[in-house]
Amino acid sequence: MRAGELRHILRLERRQEAQDGYGAPAETWAVEGRARGAVRPLGVVERAEAARKYGEVTHLVRLRGRHLKLSAAKRFVYEDPRVDADRILEIVGIMDYDERGRELRVMCKEAQ
């Protein structure tokens, strides 16, 4: 993987339980780390193949190394300059592409 391909700055967030002003449970997200990665929407054929293994998948995120502790209970957030807003990608599946810890491929579903 070439460094120039890692052009997105991703924020890894984990779910946290909190209470709102009335004491009721509320869902919040805490930043766990940051990383550079390549975010790519999947094509029709790729989506069909990924769906058989992971369920609904819309994007592939490629990262270097194993410096982040990833799980399906976490999500990525990145700022998309084209739409001037944050995009949320829920982690669906994680694959160590070369089984050497050099490249992780994370299957994600974009949250609405």
C-alpha positions in Angstrom: 0.0 0.0 0.0 1.4 3.4 -1.0 1.3 6.2 1.5 -0.3 8.6 -1.0 -3.4 6.4 -1.1 -4.1 7.0 2.6 -5.6 10.4 2.1 -8.5 10.3 4.6 -8.1 11.1 8.2 -10.3 8.8 10.2 -11.5 9.0 13.8 -12.1 5.7 15.5 -15.0 6.0 18.0 -16.4 3.6 20.6 -19.9 3.6 22.1 -20.2 4.9 25.6 -23.2 4.8 27.9 -24.1 8.1 29.6 -27.1 9.8 31.1 -28.9 12.8 29.7 -30.1 15.7 31.9 -33.1 13.7 33.1 -31.1 10.6 34.1 -32.2 8.5 31.2 -29.6 6.4 29.4 -28.1 8.2 26.3 -25.7 6.9 23.7 -22.6 8.9 23.1 -19.4 8.2 21.2 -15.8 8.7 22.6 -12.8 9.2 20.3 -10.4 6.2 20.7 -7.8 7.1 18.1 -7.0 8.6 14.7 -5.5 7.1 11.6 -4.9 7.7 8.0 -6.7 5.4 5.6 -8.2 4.9 2.2 -12.0 5.0 2.1 -13.6 3.6 -1.1 -17.2 2.9 -1.9 -17.8 -0.6 -3.2 -19.1 -1.4 -6.6 -22.2 -3.6 -7.3 -20.2 -6.9 -7.7 -18.0 -6.2 -4.7 -21.1 -5.4 -2.6 -22.7 -8.7 -3.5 -19.6 -10.6 -2.7 -19.1 -8.8 0.6 -22.8 -9.2 1.5 -22.4 -13.0 1.5 -19.7 -12.9 4.1 -20.4 -9.8 6.2 -24.0 -8.7 5.5 -24.7 -5.2 4.2 -21.4 -3.5 3.2 -21.1 -0.1 1.4 -17.4 0.9 1.9 -14.0 -0.6 2.2 -11.5 1.2 4.5 -7.8 0.3 4.1 -5.4 1.0 7.0 -1.8 0.3 7.8 -0.8 -1.9 10.7 -2.5 -3.0 13.8 -2.1 0.1 15.9 -5.9 0.5 16.5 -8.0 -2.0 18.4 -10.8 -2.5 15.9 -14.1 -4.3 16.5 -17.6 -4.3 15.1 -18.8 -2.3 18.1 -16.8 0.7 16.9 -17.1 3.1 14.0 -15.1 5.4 11.8 -15.9 9.1 11.2 -14.3 11.2 8.5 -14.9 14.6 7.1 -15.9 14.5 3.4 -15.0 17.8 1.9 -17.3 17.1 -1.1 -20.4 17.3 1.1 -18.9 19.5 3.9 -20.0 17.0 6.6 -18.9 14.1 8.6 -19.6 10.6 7.3 -20.1 7.8 9.7 -18.9 4.3 8.8 -20.0 1.4 11.1 -17.5 -1.4 11.2 -19.0 -4.7 9.9 -15.9 -6.9 9.4 -12.1 -6.7 9.7 -9.6 -8.6 7.6 -5.8 -8.7 8.0 -5.2 -8.7 4.2 -1.7 -10.2 4.0 -1.8 -11.9 7.4 1.4 -10.0 8.3 -0.2 -7.1 10.1 0.8 -4.6 7.4 -2.6 -3.8 5.9 -6.0 -4.1 7.4 -9.1 -4.0 5.2 -12.2 -3.0 7.1 -15.7 -3.6 5.7 -18.1 -0.8 6.7 -21.7 0.2 6.3 -22.4 3.9 6.0 -24.8 5.1 8.7 -27.8 7.3 7.6 
